[in-house]
Amino acid sequence: MSNLSDPVFQQLLGGTFAALALGTIAGQLLKRRARSEDARATVANMNQRIKAWWVMCAIFAVAVLTGGIGSIILFALLSFLALREFITLVDSGRGDHRALLIAFFLALPAQYVLVAIGWYGLFSIFIPVYAFLLIPGVLAVVGETENFLQRTATIQWGLTICVYAISHAPALLFLDIPGYDGREALLLFYLVLVVQLSDVLQYVFGKLFGRHKIAPRVSPNKTWEVS
Amino acid sequence: MSGAVATWHVQPHSDRVRIYFANHSSHADFATIWAALPADVRARTRPVAAADYWQRSRLRRYLAAEVFRAVLIDRAGGGPAATEQMAAALRAGLSLIIFPEGTRGDGRVIAPFRSGLYHLAVAVPAAELIPVRLVNLNRVLPKGEAIPVPVIARLTFGAPIGLEEGESKESLLARAHAAVVALDERAKADRDMS
């Protein structure tokens, strides 16, 4: 995949970095103008976000430019971090240990290997069929019967959203669309751009127009005005 | 890979030697505490471990002596000899990490503390007793498992508890136990606040 030679891709990448550069300049100007303690905190928070967006864009650009394998490794890492966060939040016990090892070190890498080799037939059913059978099997063999169904469902659901769902993003690279050969990376770029923009815009408009909070205990910055 | 988040309710540095005492549910416990200490403090801190367990094979002997540089004590003989060994390390300016439950538990209940902590506090009154609460390590690497699962662990260092004038053994051990138990509640409260 020679993404860099594609003019559309060049424009998108250039546009994204130009927007970030603009944001950085605006952030620095605002930092000088901020007078009150409150305003200073807001600007500092915004500049931190801009910095984070730079890092995200840089990592993502490198991943896409290295072709399919870079993106696959990036999303595999994301899956790993997401699943780790998920399992930390739920209550796993000693009886779950073996099943969790299989989720982290067998199901997760296998799913991304299937993406890499483009075996769509197995990629689409590997977790919902095979991993879903294996997990309760291992839990049963370990022999802890308490809350068996809850524990099974928890690990299965973690795999579904953290691995199965996320793995579909790099799988976009392997879609076979007539007349669109070699430009699949644009699809992935589009997906990530839309998600990121939604985050950026809800933050900006929330700060400008947001009054009524949706669920302040969950996320203090989400407001009805923006949604 | 598993990661741990440390919270300090006490300054990490002190000019006194310290006895860190923690709940015990995993082989990863000691390494987690060690990793959370600043490098210079870590270099002066030793784990206390059971001689019968850590001298059973060549690999364990090597790990205990060369990697952890543990103070190995005799669990069965126990008593004054073990206390004297630990006190000698403290007097030499080394801080200690001990697990007063005496063995690894299931991570849900903290067993009553053995009396070694009390005898040590009496023998070396200059040492600070720092409660440490470990959470989730029983899930990272439970007893009897070899490969850790990536779960994020938490550890909390509490404010020092001191041996009071003429305090009984039971009283100190109960207070020490309660201090470790209470640290988890505090960790929960911190989380609710943020």
Contacts between the chains, C-beta under 8 A, distances in Angstrom:
chain1	res1	chain2	res2	distance
A	80	B	150	7.2
A	83	B	150	7.9
A	84	B	2	7.9
A	84	B	3	7.6
A	84	B	150	4.5
A	84	B	151	6.8
A	84	B	152	6.5
A	85	B	152	7.3
A	87	B	149	7.3
A	87	B	150	7.5
A	87	B	151	5.6
A	88	B	136	6.9
A	88	B	151	5.0
A	88	B	152	4.4
A	92	B	139	5.4
A	92	B	149	7.8
A	92	B	151	7.1
A	93	B	139	7.3
A	94	B	106	6.6
A	94	B	107	7.8
A	94	B	138	6.9
A	94	B	139	8.0
A	94	B	142	4.4
A	94	B	143	7.7
A	97	B	139	7.8
A	97	B	142	5.7
A	97	B	145	5.3
A	97	B	149	6.0
A	98	B	145	8.0
A	100	B	149	4.5
A	100	B	151	8.0
A	101	B	147	5.7
A	101	B	149	6.0
A	104	B	149	6.4
A	104	B	150	5.9
A	105	B	147	7.7
